[in-house]
């Protein structure tokens, strides 16, 4: 995510999906600092909510979205 942030900045979209830990948070931070949009998967549709929770708690998620609505939300950005 850091290389995407450096190369594309505000023209990028970060998608944070289910997973354990907090390893997506630093990448999401780098992307947000350069104007990117960050979507995080919601708890109800996550098998393990660790990574999305970390990004949401850090304040980097622009939207928290159910997995089955993610594609529609991405397409709405066009």
C-alpha positions in Angstrom: 0.0 0.0 0.0 2.9 2.4 0.6 4.2 2.1 -2.9 0.6 2.7 -4.3 0.4 5.8 -2.1 3.7 7.1 -3.4 2.9 6.3 -7.0 -0.8 7.2 -7.2 -1.7 9.2 -4.1 -5.2 10.7 -4.4 -5.9 8.6 -7.5 -5.9 5.4 -5.5 -8.3 3.3 -3.5 -7.4 1.0 -0.6 -9.6 -1.9 0.3 -9.1 -3.4 3.7 -10.5 -6.9 4.0 -10.9 -9.5 6.7 -7.7 -10.7 8.5 -5.8 -11.0 11.7 -3.5 -8.3 13.0 -2.9 -4.7 12.2 -0.5 -4.8 9.2 -2.9 -2.9 6.9 -2.9 0.2 9.2 0.5 1.6 8.2 -0.4 1.2 4.5 -3.8 2.8 5.0 -2.1 5.7 6.8 0.4 6.3 4.0 -2.5 6.2 1.5 -4.7 8.6 3.5 -1.8 11.1 3.9 -1.6 11.3 0.1 -5.4 11.7 -0.4 -6.5 8.1 -1.2 -9.9 6.7 -0.3 -9.9 3.8 2.1 -12.8 1.3 2.4 -12.8 -1.3 5.2 -14.9 -4.5 5.4 -17.5 -4.4 8.2 -17.4 -6.7 11.2 -20.5 -8.6 10.3 -19.1 -9.9 7.0 -15.5 -10.5 8.2 -14.3 -13.9 9.4 -11.6 -12.1 11.4 -12.1 -8.4 12.0 -8.5 -7.6 13.3 -7.1 -5.7 10.3 -10.3 -3.8 9.4 -10.8 -2.9 13.1 -7.3 -1.6 13.3 -7.8 0.7 10.3 -11.2 1.9 11.4 -10.0 2.6 15.0 -7.1 4.6 13.6 -9.6 6.7 11.7 -8.3 5.9 8.2 -11.5 4.2 6.8 -13.7 6.5 4.7 -16.4 3.9 4.7 -17.1 0.6 6.5 -18.9 -1.7 4.0 -20.4 -5.1 4.0 -18.5 -7.4 1.7 -21.4 -8.1 -0.6 -21.8 -4.3 -1.2 -18.2 -3.6 -1.8 -18.3 -3.9 -5.6 -21.3 -1.5 -5.9 -19.6 1.0 -3.7 -16.4 0.8 -5.8 -18.3 1.3 -9.0 -20.1 4.3 -7.5 -16.8 6.1 -7.5 -16.6 6.3 -11.3 
